[in-house]
Amino acid sequence: MADYLIAPSILSADFARLGEEVEAVLAAGADVVHFDVMDNHFVPNLTIGPMVCKALRDYGITAPIDVHLMVQPVDRMIADFADAGASIITFHPEASTHIDRSLQMIKDAGCQAGLVFNPATPLHYLDYVMDKLDVILLMSVNPGFGGQSFIPSTLEKLRAVRERIDGSGRSIRLEVDGGIKVDNIAEVAAAGADMFVAGSAIFNQPDYQQVIQAMRAELASVSAG
Ligand SMILES: O=C(CO)[C@H](O)[C@H](O)COP(=O)(O)O
């Protein structure tokens, strides 16, 4: 089976019990904690910052924390999140004045680095930075809120990015975020994704393990071909 990662988005968790929620979803079989940072400027919502990331580490969370920066400017946040225990830091190219520099800052801070593409953001931002990328994240909704519907044109975009990654010969994760459910995860994987962010599909159900196992069963059917 391909090496698929499931990354629950804590945007849909119960923030009043965040440590327990993250612990529970990891115990239920999740691989990575997806941490959505929104600034009410780049996106029309306001969420959580480095203090909350550090609080999760202090609580005892050791799994990778995948910080998705939906903020502008970007660079000011990089060191703060690295110090707070982020494992992966991704940002939107439109939000950074100097994309190459922002990527290098993330790597210099000891984290994995990635670019995030909104549904209508063109892929040309990848042209000269493939050597600095550990992750490419395609948004399959417009960022800002959980619980939105998957935008179907993401499938074509995933196929295009998968070709670029395979053509580069590099080991780069292809992550997808927005509207991922048990009933579409196989189609999304078949288009090339290998890391799946899911918020409402997991946290809005009473049994996290059941959802994650159902997702893995769907992914196994893709691997089986
Ligand atoms: O980045 C995000 C929104 O900007 C969320 O991670 C994403 O929408 C996940 O939520 P859901 O799985 O409910 O669509």
Ligand as a Chemical Component Dictionary entry (heavy atoms), coordinates in Angstrom:
data_LIG
# 
_chem_comp.id                   LIG 
_chem_comp.type                 NON-POLYMER 
_chem_comp.pdbx_formal_charge   0 
_chem_comp.three_letter_code    LIG 
# 
loop_
_chem_comp_atom.comp_id 
_chem_comp_atom.atom_id 
_chem_comp_atom.alt_atom_id 
_chem_comp_atom.type_symbol 
_chem_comp_atom.charge 
_chem_comp_atom.model_Cartn_x 
_chem_comp_atom.model_Cartn_y 
_chem_comp_atom.model_Cartn_z 
_chem_comp_atom.pdbx_ordinal 
LIG O1 O1 O 0 -7.706  24.882 5.920 1  
LIG C1 C1 C 0 -8.864  24.675 6.154 2  
LIG C2 C2 C 0 -9.853  25.712 5.851 3  
LIG O2 O2 O 0 -9.186  26.814 5.369 4  
LIG C3 C3 C 0 -9.298  23.372 6.789 5  
LIG O3 O3 O 0 -8.166  22.592 7.080 6  
LIG C4 C4 C 0 -10.168 22.568 5.919 7  
LIG O4 O4 O 0 -11.228 23.266 5.390 8  
LIG C5 C5 C 0 -10.585 21.284 6.597 9  
LIG O5 O5 O 0 -11.902 21.247 6.927 10 
LIG P1 P1 P 0 -12.939 20.250 6.259 11 
LIG O6 O6 O 0 -12.279 18.913 6.182 12 
LIG O7 O7 O 0 -14.097 20.315 7.191 13 
LIG O8 O8 O 0 -13.237 20.787 4.869 14 
# 
loop_
_chem_comp_bond.comp_id 
_chem_comp_bond.atom_id_1 
_chem_comp_bond.atom_id_2 
_chem_comp_bond.value_order 
_chem_comp_bond.pdbx_ordinal 
LIG O1 C1 DOUB 1  
LIG C1 C2 SING 2  
LIG C1 C3 SING 3  
LIG C2 O2 SING 4  
LIG C3 O3 SING 5  
LIG C3 C4 SING 6  
LIG C4 O4 SING 7  
LIG C4 C5 SING 8  
LIG C5 O5 SING 9  
LIG O5 P1 SING 10 
LIG P1 O6 DOUB 11 
LIG P1 O7 SING 12 
LIG P1 O8 SING 13 
# 
